[in-house]
Amino acid sequence: MFMANSRDELINAAAKLKEMSPKPMDTMFEKQSKTEALKKRLERSQIVTKNVPPTIPVSHVLAREKQAKQAGQAVPHCRTCKNPMKGHKKVKDCPKNK
């Protein structure tokens, strides 16, 4: 099919193909100025961190554990403090977490 086309048509087709292809993603290697980098760092350091409450209240978690226990499903507990293992790393009373 390309053999029937003239040289000019092939050059035009190559140019159109080059326009259609995305540009190389090497912009990350371009160095930014020091003032711009310091400005971005200052903006990042001024971002306020918000405390996000848990999505599921503790009462719901306890109710689920109670339902699972009544249904006969075993909920894993810590051997030393007897607290449930889900979220156990946050329990400060357990000697294993000290």
Secondary structure, 3 states (H helix, E strand, C coil): CHHHCCHHHHHHHHHHHHHHCCCCCCHHHCCCCHHHHHHHHHHHHCCCCCCCCCCCCHHHHHHHHHHHHHHCCCCCECCCCCCECCCHHHCCCCHHHC
